[in-house]
């Protein structure tokens, strides 16, 4: 399974531990979609921070995705739900390590 497919799978399953494990130790997750909602954009650094952040988002039902589609080896699109606000988003894997872990992922409104 390609990294972008694994990313979508763990987000859909709300598996925060598996999400963190997809990233390198110093991985960077950047999400600009919440800017149009009542929240701020996310800039998360490190697999532990990514895992902990999404643990809380999933636990309190503040983040989920729907209607995902893989576009190519490095991109997927989906509808992101931020506590009731839905935004069409596109995730781009910008950097991947040699062993297939995500070094940098950016999510932007589509």
C-alpha positions as CSV (number, residue, x, y, z in Angstrom):
1,X,0.0,0.0,0.0
2,X,1.3,3.4,-1.0
3,X,1.9,6.1,1.8
4,X,-1.0,8.2,0.5
5,X,-3.3,5.2,0.7
6,X,-2.1,4.4,4.2
7,X,-2.7,8.0,5.3
8,X,-6.3,8.0,4.1
9,X,-7.0,4.6,5.6
10,X,-5.8,5.6,9.1
11,X,-7.6,9.0,9.0
12,X,-10.8,7.3,7.9
13,X,-10.4,4.8,10.8
14,X,-9.5,7.5,13.2
15,X,-6.4,5.6,14.3
16,X,-4.2,8.3,15.9
17,X,-1.4,5.9,16.8
18,X,-1.1,4.5,13.3
19,X,-1.2,8.1,11.9
20,X,1.8,9.1,14.0
21,X,3.6,5.9,12.9
22,X,3.3,7.0,9.3
23,X,5.6,9.9,9.9
24,X,9.4,10.2,10.4
25,X,10.5,11.2,13.9
26,X,10.8,14.8,12.7
27,X,7.8,14.6,10.4
28,X,5.7,17.8,9.6
29,X,1.9,17.8,9.2
30,X,0.6,21.1,8.0
31,X,-3.2,21.7,7.5
32,X,-4.4,25.0,6.2
33,X,-8.1,24.0,5.9
34,X,-9.2,25.0,9.4
35,X,-8.4,28.6,8.6
36,X,-11.9,29.0,7.1
37,X,-13.6,27.5,10.2
38,X,-13.7,28.6,13.8
39,X,-10.2,27.1,14.3
40,X,-6.6,27.9,13.4
41,X,-4.5,26.0,10.9
42,X,-2.4,23.1,12.2
43,X,1.4,22.9,12.1
44,X,2.5,19.7,13.9
45,X,6.1,18.6,14.2
46,X,7.1,15.1,15.1
47,X,5.3,11.8,15.1
48,X,4.4,12.0,18.8
49,X,2.9,15.4,18.5
50,X,0.9,14.3,15.4
51,X,-0.4,11.3,17.2
52,X,-1.4,13.2,20.4
53,X,-3.0,16.0,18.5
54,X,-5.2,13.6,16.4
55,X,-6.0,11.5,19.5
56,X,-7.7,14.5,21.0
57,X,-9.4,15.5,17.7
58,X,-10.7,12.0,17.1
59,X,-11.7,11.4,20.8
60,X,-13.8,14.7,20.9
61,X,-15.2,14.2,17.4
62,X,-13.5,17.3,16.1
63,X,-12.1,15.9,12.9
64,X,-13.1,13.3,10.3
65,X,-12.9,12.9,6.6
66,X,-15.5,11.6,4.0
67,X,-15.6,10.8,0.3
68,X,-11.9,10.3,-0.1
69,X,-10.3,9.6,-3.4
70,X,-6.6,8.9,-4.3
71,X,-5.5,11.2,-7.1
72,X,-2.0,9.9,-7.7
73,X,1.0,8.5,-5.7
74,X,1.3,11.7,-3.7
75,X,-2.2,13.2,-3.5
76,X,-5.6,12.5,-2.2
77,X,-8.8,14.6,-1.9
78,X,-11.5,14.4,0.6
79,X,-14.1,16.4,2.5
80,X,-12.6,17.3,5.9
81,X,-15.0,17.9,8.8
82,X,-13.8,20.2,11.5
83,X,-16.3,20.0,14.3
84,X,-19.2,20.5,11.9
85,X,-17.5,22.7,9.3
86,X,-17.0,20.7,6.0
87,X,-14.2,21.7,3.6
88,X,-13.1,20.1,0.4
89,X,-9.4,19.4,0.9
90,X,-6.4,18.0,-1.0
91,X,-3.5,16.3,0.9
92,X,-0.1,16.3,-0.7
93,X,2.8,14.2,0.4
94,X,5.6,16.6,-0.2
95,X,8.5,14.5,1.2
96,X,8.8,10.8,1.9
97,X,11.8,9.1,3.5
98,X,13.6,6.2,1.7
99,X,11.8,3.7,4.0
100,X,8.3,5.1,3.0
101,X,7.6,7.3,6.1
102,X,6.1,10.7,5.6
103,X,8.5,13.6,6.2
104,X,6.2,16.4,5.1
105,X,2.5,16.4,4.4
106,X,0.4,19.5,3.5
107,X,-3.4,19.7,3.4
108,X,-5.0,22.7,1.7
109,X,-8.5,23.7,0.7
110,X,-9.4,22.6,-2.8
